[in-house]
Amino acid sequence: MDVKEDTKTDMVGKALGLLVLLGNEPKGASASELARNAGLPFSTTYRLLGSLTRDGFVDYEPDGRRYHLGLRVFQLGQRVSNHHGFAATALPVLQRVTARTGEATILSVRDGDHHLTVNKVDGPQTFRITSDPGHLGALHTTSVGKALVAFADDTERHRLVEELELEPLTEFSITSRDAFRAEIEQVRRQGYAVMDQENELGMRAVAVPVVNAQGHAFASLATAVPVFRLSMEALVAHVPLLQEAAAELAARLPQR
């Protein structure tokens, strides 16, 4: 490999590094923030972001001067998901759950310190759940995220419980480390996780883990509803149905 090829490879690596950093920023990040986090000169970061934006891998928000992952990344992610069998294989199971609950069913996996929505089936109601496939969300404010944390392997669960940033998204979000520890322990004891307006006002959800042979979650399955439609008690009544569907998914999906 000559010097020119080596330089190109290095720049590709830096560009990919910026995409990874943006993947950890659901609200986006400025060029200066990305440059600082990547340890790159601002001029290099700005130039790379320009190229990534031009090719559709990054979107730029002029008002807030922030960058977000672009549609091209989402498209590639969907292809990877389909390739690994998650989206296509899980869809009939999600559809059956929604047919019985009349509510949205969501399948998520963990992506580092966030959860990634793999697939979703909306209910027949007019109110639409906003967590679409490709959505990257917080672990500590969502039912799917809590289930993924609670049933991660021991080492990773401990790391997440002790180190995860507990940023509040609503007035109901967990921000206390002790409260988060207690919540995760409760999820482990009862086998399911709930979210009651912690991630988005007006919404609540219940989720169960999809576990491998070792009992570790490689995905989580949730039913999500607006608060005016179901009480938490009525929502938790769907747990047996979700657990039945999760067992089927565990048998059908490729485990990571």
N, C-alpha and C positions, 0 to 999 in steps of 0.2 A: 504494500500500500504506500503510495507516495504522499508527500506532505499535503497536497491539495485534497486528496481523498480523506486523509486523516482529519483535516480541518472540517470538512463537510460532515464526517461522522460525529465529531465533537459537537457541532452545531445542532445536529439532529437530536443528540442526547440531551442538550440543553433545552431544546424546544419540547421534547417529551417530558422533561422535568417540570416545565412550566404547566403543561397540561395536567400532570399529577397534582401539582400544588392547587390548581384551579378546581380539581375534583374534590379537594378537601375544603373548599370555600363555597357553600351553597348560596351565599349572598354575593358572591363575586369578590374581586380584589382589584386594587389599583396597580398600575405599572410599578410604582415605587415600592408598594408592599411586596409584589412578586419578586422584584429585583432583590430586595433585602432578604426575603425568605430563601431565594434560590442561591444567594451569594454571588450574583452576577452584576456587572456594571449596568446602570440604568439604560445606557445607550444600546447595549446588546439586548437587554430584555425588551425594550421598546421596539427594536427592529424585528425581533423574533415574534412578538405579539402581532405586529403588523402583517407578517407573512401568514401567521396562523389565522388571523381574522380574514384575510383575503381568500384563504382556502376553505373557510367555513368551519374550521376546528374551534374557533373562538369567536364570541360575539362581544361587541363593545357597546356599552351603555353611555352615551355622551353626557346625559344629565348628571349622572353620578360619577362619571369618569372611571367606570369599573368594567372589568372584563369577566365574562362568564364562559363556561364551556359551550361550544356551538353545536348546531344541529348535526354536523358531520360526525362528531364524537358519539352523539346519541345513536346515529344510524349504525355506526360500527359496533357500538355496544349491543344494540339489538341483534345484529348478525352473530356476534359472539354468543349472546344468550341463546339464540335459536340453535346455534351450532352445538352448544352443550346440552340442549334439550330442555332447558328450563321453561322457556315461554311456551313453545308448542306443546310439550308434554303435559305441562301443568294446566293449560287452558281448560280442558274439559272438566277437570276437578273443580276449578274455580267457578265455572259456569253452573255446575250442579249445586255448589254451596249457595251461590247467589239465588238460584231458582227456589231454594228452600227457605232462605232468610228474607228474600226480597231486598237485600241490602248489598252494598259494595263488598267485594272480596279482594284482598290484596296479598300478593306474595312478594316477600323481600329477602335479600341476602345481606350479609355484612360486607362492607367495603371499607376496610381500615377502621376508622373511628366514626363511621357513618353507616346508615343502612341504604341500600339501593333497591328501589322498587323494580322488580323483574316483570311482573304482570299484574293486571287489575281487570276486574269485570264489574262494571257499574250495575246497580240495581235498576229496576224498571221505574223507580221514582224519578221525579223531575230534578231533584237535588243531586248534583253531581259531585263526587269526591275528587279533590284536586291532585291527589298523589298519583300521577301518571307514570307509566314505565319509563325508567331512566332517571326518575327523581331521586336525588341524594338528600337524605334527611338525618336529623339528630337521633342518636341512640337513646338518650336519657329522657326525651320528651314524648316518645312514641311507644305504642304497645309492641309493635314489631321489633323495635330496637331493644326494648327491655327484655323481650323473650330471647333475642340473639345474645345479649350480654349474659343473662342468667344461665343459659345452657351452653355457653362457650366452654372450652376445656379449662381446667382449674387455673393454669398459669395466665391465660389470656383474660379470663373473667376477673381475676384479681387485678391485673393491670388496668383493665377498663374501669372497674369500680373505683380504684384509687387515683387514676390519672385522667380520666375523661373530663374534658372541659364541660362544666355544668352551666352553660349559658342559658338564661331564661328567654323563652320565646313568647310566653304569656305570663300573666300574673299567677297562674297555677303551676308553672313549671317547677320541677325539683331543682333547687340550687344548693342544698346542703349536702355535704359528703355523707354525713351520718344518715340522713333521710334516704339518700340513694342506696347506700349499703342495705338499709332495712328493706327498701322496696325490692331490691334484687333477691334478697333472701326470701321474701314473701312469695315472689314469682316462682322461685325454685320449689318452695313448699307446696304451693297450690297448683303448679303446672301450667299457669297461664298468666298473661300480663294485661293490664288495662291502661288506658289513657283517657283522662277526663278533662278536656279543654287545656291540656298541658302543652300541646303542640300547635293547636289552632283553636281559637275561641269558637264555640258553637259546635264542636265536634268531639265525639268520644269513640273509642275502639277497644276491642279485645283481641288478643293474639295468642297463638300457641306455637311452640317450637316444632320444626321439622327436623328430627334428629337422625344421626347415623347409628351404626351398630354399637358405638361406644357411648351413646347417649348425649352426644354433643350436637348442638344446633348448626346445621349448614344452611338453614332458611327458616323463615317464620311466616305464618299464615294468619291473616286478620280479617275481621268484619268491622267495618267502620260506618258510623251513622251520625246524622245531626242530632244534637241533644234533644230537640223538640219531638223526635220521633220514638226514641226508645230510652227507657230508664237504664241505669247501669245494671240493675238486677235483671231486666229483660235481656240486655245485651249479653251478660255472662251466661244466660241460659243457652246461648248458642255454642258454648265451649265444647260440649260432647260432639257436636256436629263438626266443629273445626278440628278436633283431635282425631276423629275418624278420617277426615280428609287429609290431615297431616300424615297419618300412618300410610295412606295410599300414596301420597307424594313421596314419602321416604322410600317406598318400594319401587317407585317408577323413575324418580329423578336421579341423574348422575350426581354422586355425592363428592363434595370438594374437601 
